[in-house]
């Protein structure tokens, strides 16, 4: 069985906000077809890494390679054209647009050529969105908005899906539905997923591999199961965290 090739490689990346250093020499890899989780407490730098991969803010040092190509200095829209799609923290859907219009915005990179098939794929994953197809995004529940954010990202037909805190503020039942959808995408379509999460229990159960970030540094890595069983991970991130 051949080893899957590395799709995303982050090497020695440092990122600053003004004079404040947010990332301190980050190294991680995501192989083709993997789900990789990055866990850590609020303010650890997880979302900063996700945004740095997408080109805003730019890495000051180090390199980010996607599909064998250096993307460290590319603009965000150029990275998106390489079939990297993000569902950002806080969802950031278009509140005044309908569900259908939000999905059209996600598909615009692909000239809407596959819109019918791709929207049906999203509705199969998240049937609630089909029921709300003509409803404005801002009137949806938090869980429905998260489904729409992920659905909009999927409309770009990504090879790499970046998910930033998809469970944030959601009820446990909705969290399970969203994580089940991510698992289905990976299992049935071999979609590569890099997920940033505070909910370590769900993220590490979902992921093939994971990393722990503390104060802008990667402090630990391993399979999802290995990290779930580490006493220091359990003590820091899992006590009372099983939803």
C-alpha positions as CSV (number, residue, x, y, z in Angstrom):
1,X,0.0,0.0,0.0
2,X,1.6,3.3,-1.1
3,X,2.0,6.1,1.4
4,X,-0.3,9.1,0.7
5,X,1.5,12.2,-0.6
6,X,1.7,15.3,1.5
7,X,-0.9,17.9,0.4
8,X,-0.1,20.6,2.9
9,X,3.2,21.2,4.6
10,X,3.9,24.0,7.1
11,X,7.5,24.5,8.0
12,X,9.0,26.9,10.6
13,X,6.1,29.4,10.2
14,X,6.1,32.5,12.3
15,X,3.3,35.1,12.1
16,X,3.0,38.5,13.7
17,X,0.1,40.9,14.4
18,X,2.0,44.2,14.5
19,X,4.7,43.5,17.1
20,X,2.9,40.6,18.7
21,X,4.1,37.2,17.7
22,X,1.2,34.8,17.2
23,X,2.9,31.8,15.7
24,X,6.4,30.6,16.7
25,X,8.0,28.2,14.3
26,X,5.0,26.0,13.5
27,X,5.6,22.7,11.7
28,X,2.8,20.3,10.6
29,X,1.7,18.2,7.6
30,X,-1.6,17.1,6.2
31,X,-1.4,14.1,3.8
32,X,-3.8,13.6,0.9
33,X,-7.1,12.0,2.1
34,X,-6.4,12.7,5.8
35,X,-8.4,14.4,8.5
36,X,-6.0,16.3,10.7
37,X,-7.1,18.2,13.8
38,X,-5.4,21.1,15.5
39,X,-6.5,21.5,19.1
40,X,-5.6,24.0,21.8
41,X,-7.1,26.5,24.2
42,X,-8.6,29.8,23.1
43,X,-5.9,32.2,22.0
44,X,-3.3,29.5,21.3
45,X,-2.9,30.6,17.7
46,X,-5.0,28.0,16.0
47,X,-7.1,30.4,13.9
48,X,-4.1,32.5,13.1
49,X,-2.4,29.4,11.6
50,X,-5.6,28.7,9.5
51,X,-5.6,32.3,8.2
52,X,-1.9,32.3,7.6
53,X,-2.3,29.2,5.4
54,X,-4.9,31.2,3.4
55,X,-2.5,34.2,3.0
56,X,-3.9,36.7,5.4
57,X,-1.9,37.5,7.5
58,X,1.2,36.5,5.7
59,X,3.9,34.3,7.3
60,X,6.9,36.4,8.2
61,X,9.3,33.4,8.3
62,X,9.1,29.7,7.2
63,X,7.2,28.2,4.2
64,X,3.8,26.8,3.4
65,X,3.6,24.3,0.6
66,X,0.4,23.0,-1.0
67,X,0.4,20.2,-3.6
68,X,4.1,20.6,-4.0
69,X,3.9,24.4,-4.7
70,X,5.0,27.2,-2.4
71,X,2.0,29.3,-1.5
72,X,3.6,31.4,1.3
73,X,3.5,34.7,-0.6
74,X,0.4,34.1,-2.7
75,X,-2.7,36.3,-2.3
76,X,-5.8,34.7,-0.7
77,X,-7.8,34.5,-4.0
78,X,-4.8,32.8,-5.7
79,X,-4.8,30.1,-3.0
80,X,-8.5,29.7,-3.3
81,X,-8.1,29.1,-7.0
82,X,-5.9,26.1,-6.2
83,X,-8.9,24.4,-4.7
84,X,-8.3,25.3,-1.0
85,X,-11.6,26.3,0.6
86,X,-12.2,27.6,4.1
87,X,-15.2,27.6,6.5
88,X,-14.0,30.4,8.8
89,X,-14.4,30.9,12.5
90,X,-17.7,32.6,13.2
91,X,-19.2,31.2,10.0
92,X,-19.3,34.6,8.2
93,X,-22.1,33.7,5.8
94,X,-23.8,36.5,3.8
95,X,-26.6,37.3,6.2
96,X,-28.8,39.2,3.7
97,X,-28.5,36.6,1.0
98,X,-30.6,33.4,0.8
99,X,-29.2,29.9,1.3
100,X,-29.2,29.5,-2.5
101,X,-27.4,32.8,-3.1
102,X,-24.8,31.9,-0.4
103,X,-24.1,28.6,-2.3
104,X,-23.8,30.5,-5.6
105,X,-21.2,32.7,-4.0
106,X,-19.2,29.6,-3.0
107,X,-19.5,28.2,-6.5
108,X,-18.5,31.5,-8.3
109,X,-14.8,30.4,-8.6
110,X,-16.0,27.5,-10.7
111,X,-18.2,29.6,-12.9
112,X,-21.3,27.8,-11.7
113,X,-20.6,25.0,-14.2
114,X,-21.5,22.2,-11.8
115,X,-23.9,24.2,-9.6
116,X,-26.9,21.8,-9.8
117,X,-24.9,18.7,-8.9
118,X,-22.8,20.4,-6.3
119,X,-25.8,22.0,-4.5
120,X,-27.6,18.6,-4.4
121,X,-24.4,17.1,-2.8
122,X,-24.6,19.8,-0.1
123,X,-28.3,19.2,0.4
124,X,-27.7,15.5,0.8
125,X,-25.2,16.2,3.6
126,X,-27.4,18.9,5.2
127,X,-31.1,18.3,4.3
128,X,-32.0,21.3,6.5
129,X,-30.5,23.7,4.0
130,X,-32.7,22.4,1.2
131,X,-35.7,23.2,3.5
132,X,-34.4,26.7,4.0
133,X,-33.2,27.3,0.4
134,X,-35.0,30.6,-0.1
135,X,-34.5,31.8,3.5
136,X,-32.0,34.6,4.3
137,X,-28.8,33.4,5.9
138,X,-29.2,35.8,8.9
139,X,-32.5,34.2,9.9
140,X,-31.0,30.7,10.2
141,X,-30.1,29.1,13.5
142,X,-26.5,28.9,14.5
143,X,-26.3,25.3,13.5
144,X,-27.9,25.9,10.1
145,X,-25.5,28.8,9.5
146,X,-22.6,26.5,10.2
147,X,-23.9,24.0,7.8
148,X,-24.3,26.7,5.2
149,X,-20.7,27.9,5.8
150,X,-19.4,24.4,5.2
151,X,-21.7,23.9,2.2
152,X,-20.6,27.2,0.7
153,X,-16.9,26.0,1.0
154,X,-17.8,22.7,-0.6
155,X,-19.3,24.4,-3.7
156,X,-15.7,25.4,-4.7
157,X,-14.9,21.7,-5.1
158,X,-11.9,21.8,-2.8
159,X,-9.1,19.3,-2.6
160,X,-8.3,20.7,0.9
161,X,-11.1,21.8,3.2
162,X,-10.1,24.1,6.1
163,X,-12.6,24.2,9.0
164,X,-12.1,26.7,11.8
165,X,-14.1,25.9,15.0
166,X,-17.1,24.3,13.3
167,X,-18.6,23.3,16.6
168,X,-18.3,26.7,18.3
169,X,-21.5,27.6,20.2
170,X,-23.6,24.8,18.9
171,X,-25.8,22.3,20.6
172,X,-24.3,18.8,21.0
173,X,-26.8,17.2,18.6
174,X,-25.9,19.7,15.8
175,X,-22.2,19.2,16.5
176,X,-22.6,15.5,15.9
177,X,-24.5,16.1,12.7
178,X,-21.7,18.4,11.4
179,X,-18.9,16.0,12.4
180,X,-20.8,13.1,10.8
181,X,-20.9,15.1,7.6
182,X,-17.2,15.7,7.7
183,X,-16.5,12.0,8.3
184,X,-18.8,11.1,5.3
185,X,-17.0,13.6,3.0
186,X,-13.6,12.1,3.9
187,X,-14.7,8.5,3.8
188,X,-16.8,8.6,0.6
189,X,-15.0,11.3,-1.4
190,X,-11.5,11.1,0.1
191,X,-11.7,14.8,0.8
192,X,-8.7,16.1,2.8
193,X,-9.7,18.1,5.9
194,X,-7.7,20.3,8.3
195,X,-9.8,21.2,11.3
196,X,-9.1,23.6,14.0
197,X,-11.2,22.9,17.2
198,X,-11.5,23.7,20.9
199,X,-13.7,20.6,21.2
200,X,-10.8,18.2,21.5
201,X,-12.8,15.1,22.2
202,X,-14.9,15.3,19.0
203,X,-12.0,16.6,16.9
204,X,-9.6,13.8,17.9
205,X,-12.2,11.1,17.5
206,X,-12.8,12.3,14.0
207,X,-9.2,12.9,13.0
208,X,-6.6,10.4,11.7
209,X,-3.9,12.5,13.2
210,X,-3.8,15.6,15.5
211,X,-1.5,18.3,16.8
212,X,-1.7,20.3,20.1
213,X,-0.9,24.0,20.0
214,X,0.1,26.0,23.0
215,X,1.1,29.7,22.8
216,X,1.8,29.6,19.1
217,X,3.9,26.4,19.1
218,X,3.1,22.8,18.3
219,X,3.8,20.9,21.5
220,X,2.6,17.5,20.6
221,X,1.4,15.3,17.7
222,X,0.2,11.8,17.0
223,X,-2.8,9.8,15.9
224,X,-6.2,11.0,17.1
225,X,-6.4,8.0,19.4
226,X,-2.9,8.5,20.8
227,X,-3.6,12.1,21.7
228,X,-7.0,11.1,23.3
229,X,-5.2,8.7,25.6
230,X,-2.4,11.1,26.7
231,X,-2.9,12.1,30.3
232,X,-1.7,15.7,29.7
233,X,-4.2,16.1,26.8
234,X,-7.0,14.6,28.8
235,X,-6.3,16.9,31.8
236,X,-6.0,20.0,29.7
237,X,-8.7,19.6,27.1
238,X,-11.0,16.7,27.8
239,X,-12.2,17.0,31.4
240,X,-15.9,17.5,31.1
241,X,-15.6,17.9,27.4
242,X,-17.5,14.8,26.2
243,X,-20.6,16.2,24.5
